[in-house]
Amino acid sequence: MKSHFYTIANNHSRKDRIRLVQGGKEFFQLLLQLIENATATIQLQTYIFENDETGRLVAEALMSAGRRG
C-alpha cells in the first residue's frame, strides 16, 4: 500500500500537495498546524476520534478556526 501511495503522489499535479504522515505525535502536530493556518475550508476525515487530551486539542482547534470564519 505504501509504495502504491508514493506512485500516486509522484504522478500527482504539482498544484496540489500530498504528504504521508505515519501517525502519532507528528500527525497531530501537523493537523493542529494545518487547522490553525486554514483560510477557507477544513476537511477532516478520521477513523477514531477519542475524547482524550489529543481529541480535545483537535476539537478546540476546529472550534477556534470556526470562530475565525
ABEGO torsion letter per residue (X at the ends): XAAAAAAAAAABBAABBBBBBAEEAAAAAAAAAAAAABAABBBBBBABBBBBAAAAAAAAAAAAAAAAX
